[in-house]
């Protein structure tokens, strides 16, 4: 599992001197463990590259977890789609607690299943609770969570957990993470990361039957997915989640020495190796991300994956930032993602994940570049699928 490494072994972290230093020397290990599976695409890709078999992220047979009761939800600072819920008040119900943060691509790809379970079993005693524990500062904003939930059709109860209180009560370390408790409040199953959908749904059906529910629907949901929710193409994925802020950044190869928390002009080398990236134009590199300080700022990345996403946002509320994407110097055409057109044009309006590339057919390594036509774009992390 992810947590001990920052990705493929050749990726390094930049620091203030421009010298390569191991990620472990500048990152808080506890903080990185929180990203274990929302960096999980990277973990899977990195392990695939080394030929290791990771298997399922976690098993329902973990006896320490099976002895646990559903922890208190009192640490939630607010609720969406529901009045406040309590663990004691949920006795008699089967409860599925799903830890998420709305920019996490690994969670987004599980959503078709969680959403379908909530609908299928709602009238048969299942309560799905989405526990939103944010990764980025902007994800603590309730309006942002509300907007994301509406756009993603998350209509089941949402517990807001900006202080990680519920996260800590569960001793959780992962996005996404699912915990399923029976009608007595005992946790009977958990799943960390993507996959394991058939096992999880069979557990739901079993626990509803144990609770005395009649007419529990049989069969398994298909998890109909479209757009960014489509499962990753793991067979062709050779690029991993890459943060661009100096606290966790990896693979940065612009020749200029990094200037932290202040504007600086950067340039891109003529050639990028796989899984490296560069800036050109004037940018400010902060701990959690980078900001384009002038029109024409460019960000380049050489990647191999079917899908490429960026977590982006305007630097000022209500602002919009136009941008244009190219692949190998050309408009993306039919390889464009859902958030741009075939000419590569898009607009940053909200702080969220943007899908910029979805390659049809044969997947090979490509050079991605995004040019921000207006100043004021905040960029946080690349993810792939």
Secondary structure, 3 states (H helix, E strand, C coil): CCCCCCCCCCCCECCCCCCCECHHHCCCHHHHHCCCCCCHHHHHHHHHHHCCCCCCCCCCCCHHHHCCECCCCCCCCEEECCCCCCCHHHCCCEEEEEEECCCCHHHHCCHHHHHHHHHHHHHHCEEEEEEECCCCHHHHCHHHHHHHHHHCCCCCEEEECCCCHHHHHCCCCCCCEEEEECCCCEEEEEEECCCCHHHHHHHHHHHHHHCCCCCCCCCCCCCCCCHHHCCCCCCCCCCCCEECCCCCCECECCCCCCCECCEEEECCCCCCCCCCEEEEEEEEECCCCEEECCCCEEEEEEECCCEEEEEEEECCCCCCEEEEEEECCEECHHHECCCCCCCCEEEECCCEEEEEEECCCCCCCEEEEEEECCCCEEEEEEEEC
